[in-house]
Amino acid sequence: MTTRKQIVIIGANFGGLTAALRLRGDDDVIVIDPSPHFEFLPNIHELLSGVKSPEQLRLSRQRLLQRAGHRFIQDAVVELNPADGFVQTHSGESIQFDICVVAVGGVNNTFGVPGADEFSFPFKSVDQCHAIGNTLREKFAHQEQVTIGIVGGGLEGVESLGEILRRYRDTPGLTVHLIDSSDQLLSGLPARLGQAVQRRCRNYPVNFHTGTRVQAVTETAIELTSGENLPVDITIWTGGATAPDFLFESGLAPEADSWAPVHQTLQSRFFDNVFVIGDAAELPQPLSKQAYFASDMGECVAENIARFIQNEQLSDFQPSTNLSLISLGDLDTYLVIGNTVVAGTALSAVKEFVYQFNMARYEPPLSLLSFVDLQIRFWRGVIELGLPNWLSPRSLLRLGYIRPISF
Ligand SMILES: Cc1cc2nc3c(=O)[nH]c(=O)nc-3n(C[C@H](O)[C@H](O)[C@H](O)COP(=O)(O)OP(=O)(O)OC[C@H]3O[C@@H](n4cnc5c(N)ncnc54)[C@H](O)[C@@H]3O)c2cc1C
């Protein structure tokens, strides 16, 4: 007779939730996260223009985990003790485990820039992006001139720029400053992609400041190391993520601000009974921090937990092809696979499909509530994203135009 094992999963977004939903009822699975909702982060920039609402990007963790036969605790883990096999939650509950999965993601990084925490809007959750969207709407309703500073020209910075242009490019008084410390936008991806984004924005009031760092942020300005002082009405900080203190404090990371090193099997390098997945994990060959890697790791870890319990050899995590779909509002969408870049507004339908498909994958429409939610998401997508194209002959023509972005 085999005894049931107790499995604790810390963090229930792409990595942790996928792992939980893949684990069947042979063991006791407890999932802990301080927030009641799974959040589909790759589309949160759309909250800035309002083409998505917070409800469309969230799923109830309680509903999903209950359906899978697991227990959900809405709380934060404040202590993980792998040697003694227990976690302690913020509200004081102590929970024993045989196996723990750590899927806590990353935290916003303002690199100690003076004023950044106080005066800029972070860009890491549905609530934060919804707050930016509301602030923008308020400013445009009451001011004739609105100047927006976006710190960071990576994926999040470019996608937020696109949503601002989608909604406000025809509104008089708009100015955007986008700042990135590297010499190109979307660094890490082919350089011609960043150039294509800049070209696409040249008819709009967007100023790109590359190769310069933010030195300080105040309520009304962004100071650059180049000596420039940019007056702004709102600063959006998309400048990066770092490892949560939790990883170092639990002994899963060798030093502060470092991700947790894992074997290719996703098992912690320091504790056999702990697996680390998603953004929090650092594989022997580090991967970019992407939702689809986190979710694939969740699948792999569920399989490896079964093997671990049966004393079988664990399998290696095999990352899928690295690809990115980056939208610039309704102006363009770029698909990057390795060194190949293609662009076209029709690709926005692919991005929307990825979102719709994954939301339905996490919560299949097996109950009336889930079915209604899926219908709302689908029809809102049709109305907000499809309809504007079908009603404008120019946009409709542009839909057929998918092109390679070459040197
Ligand atoms: C704005 C934005 C746009 C993005 N766009 C894309 C994209 O287009 N494509 C793509 O593939 N990826 C994209 N990403 C990256 C992607 O969202 C991440 O790689 C993915 O979310 C990582 O999943 P995760 O499960 O590791 O961590 P997360 O999704 O960050 O989830 C971590 C979870 O852990 C919980 N947690 C944290 N600390 C504790 C604790 N102490 N106790 C309990 N729970 C805790 C948190 O509440 C959270 O729910 C984007 C990210 C952002 C922020």
Ligand as a Chemical Component Dictionary entry (heavy atoms), coordinates in Angstrom:
data_LIG
# 
_chem_comp.id                   LIG 
_chem_comp.type                 NON-POLYMER 
_chem_comp.pdbx_formal_charge   0 
_chem_comp.three_letter_code    LIG 
# 
loop_
_chem_comp_atom.comp_id 
_chem_comp_atom.atom_id 
_chem_comp_atom.alt_atom_id 
_chem_comp_atom.type_symbol 
_chem_comp_atom.charge 
_chem_comp_atom.model_Cartn_x 
_chem_comp_atom.model_Cartn_y 
_chem_comp_atom.model_Cartn_z 
_chem_comp_atom.pdbx_ordinal 
LIG C1  C1  C 0 3.614 42.899 -18.605 1  
LIG C2  C2  C 0 4.121 41.531 -18.924 2  
LIG C3  C3  C 0 4.026 41.057 -20.232 3  
LIG C4  C4  C 0 4.480 39.782 -20.550 4  
LIG N1  N1  N 0 4.336 39.324 -21.830 5  
LIG C5  C5  C 0 4.665 38.046 -22.108 6  
LIG C6  C6  C 0 4.424 37.492 -23.411 7  
LIG O1  O1  O 0 3.933 38.177 -24.324 8  
LIG N2  N2  N 0 4.730 36.199 -23.617 9  
LIG C7  C7  C 0 5.259 35.402 -22.636 10 
LIG O2  O2  O 0 5.487 34.206 -22.871 11 
LIG N3  N3  N 0 5.523 35.905 -21.410 12 
LIG C8  C8  C 0 5.246 37.197 -21.124 13 
LIG N4  N4  N 0 5.497 37.711 -19.886 14 
LIG C9  C9  C 0 6.248 36.900 -18.923 15 
LIG C10 C10 C 0 5.346 35.938 -18.203 16 
LIG O3  O3  O 0 4.205 36.589 -17.708 17 
LIG C11 C11 C 0 6.126 35.271 -17.081 18 
LIG O4  O4  O 0 7.225 34.600 -17.642 19 
LIG C12 C12 C 0 5.233 34.287 -16.337 20 
LIG O5  O5  O 0 4.188 34.988 -15.700 21 
LIG C13 C13 C 0 6.043 33.500 -15.317 22 
LIG O6  O6  O 0 5.194 32.614 -14.659 23 
LIG P1  P1  P 0 5.492 32.145 -13.174 24 
LIG O7  O7  O 0 4.399 31.209 -12.811 25 
LIG O8  O8  O 0 6.890 31.703 -13.057 26 
LIG O9  O9  O 0 5.411 33.467 -12.301 27 
LIG P2  P2  P 0 4.240 34.530 -12.152 28 
LIG O10 O10 O 0 3.311 34.485 -13.288 29 
LIG O11 O11 O 0 4.923 35.817 -11.845 30 
LIG O12 O12 O 0 3.469 34.034 -10.861 31 
LIG C14 C14 C 0 4.049 33.986 -9.594  32 
LIG C15 C15 C 0 2.940 33.759 -8.578  33 
LIG O13 O13 O 0 3.546 33.523 -7.308  34 
LIG C16 C16 C 0 2.812 34.187 -6.313  35 
LIG N5  N5  N 0 3.719 34.413 -5.174  36 
LIG C17 C17 C 0 4.793 35.217 -5.134  37 
LIG N6  N6  N 0 5.367 35.163 -3.917  38 
LIG C18 C18 C 0 4.623 34.292 -3.194  39 
LIG C19 C19 C 0 4.699 33.826 -1.848  40 
LIG N7  N7  N 0 5.672 34.218 -1.021  41 
LIG N8  N8  N 0 3.759 32.980 -1.399  42 
LIG C20 C20 C 0 2.779 32.543 -2.230  43 
LIG N9  N9  N 0 2.675 32.953 -3.504  44 
LIG C21 C21 C 0 3.576 33.819 -3.978  45 
LIG C22 C22 C 0 2.340 35.471 -6.980  46 
LIG O14 O14 O 0 1.205 36.013 -6.326  47 
LIG C23 C23 C 0 2.022 34.974 -8.401  48 
LIG O15 O15 O 0 0.682 34.570 -8.508  49 
LIG C24 C24 C 0 5.055 38.981 -19.542 50 
LIG C25 C25 C 0 5.154 39.467 -18.237 51 
LIG C26 C26 C 0 4.686 40.730 -17.922 52 
LIG C27 C27 C 0 4.789 41.223 -16.499 53 
# 
loop_
_chem_comp_bond.comp_id 
_chem_comp_bond.atom_id_1 
_chem_comp_bond.atom_id_2 
_chem_comp_bond.value_order 
_chem_comp_bond.pdbx_ordinal 
LIG C1  C2  SING 1  
LIG C2  C3  SING 2  
LIG C2  C26 DOUB 3  
LIG C3  C4  DOUB 4  
LIG C4  N1  SING 5  
LIG C4  C24 SING 6  
LIG N1  C5  DOUB 7  
LIG C5  C6  SING 8  
LIG C5  C8  SING 9  
LIG C6  O1  DOUB 10 
LIG C6  N2  SING 11 
LIG N2  C7  SING 12 
LIG C7  O2  DOUB 13 
LIG C7  N3  SING 14 
LIG N3  C8  DOUB 15 
LIG C8  N4  SING 16 
LIG N4  C9  SING 17 
LIG N4  C24 SING 18 
LIG C9  C10 SING 19 
LIG C10 O3  SING 20 
LIG C10 C11 SING 21 
LIG C11 O4  SING 22 
LIG C11 C12 SING 23 
LIG C12 O5  SING 24 
LIG C12 C13 SING 25 
LIG C13 O6  SING 26 
LIG O6  P1  SING 27 
LIG P1  O7  DOUB 28 
LIG P1  O8  SING 29 
LIG P1  O9  SING 30 
LIG O9  P2  SING 31 
LIG P2  O10 DOUB 32 
LIG P2  O11 SING 33 
LIG P2  O12 SING 34 
LIG O12 C14 SING 35 
LIG C14 C15 SING 36 
LIG C15 O13 SING 37 
LIG C15 C23 SING 38 
LIG O13 C16 SING 39 
LIG C16 N5  SING 40 
LIG C16 C22 SING 41 
LIG N5  C17 SING 42 
LIG N5  C21 SING 43 
LIG C17 N6  DOUB 44 
LIG N6  C18 SING 45 
LIG C18 C19 SING 46 
LIG C18 C21 DOUB 47 
LIG C19 N7  SING 48 
LIG C19 N8  DOUB 49 
LIG N8  C20 SING 50 
LIG C20 N9  DOUB 51 
LIG N9  C21 SING 52 
LIG C22 O14 SING 53 
LIG C22 C23 SING 54 
LIG C23 O15 SING 55 
LIG C24 C25 DOUB 56 
LIG C25 C26 SING 57 
LIG C26 C27 SING 58 
# 
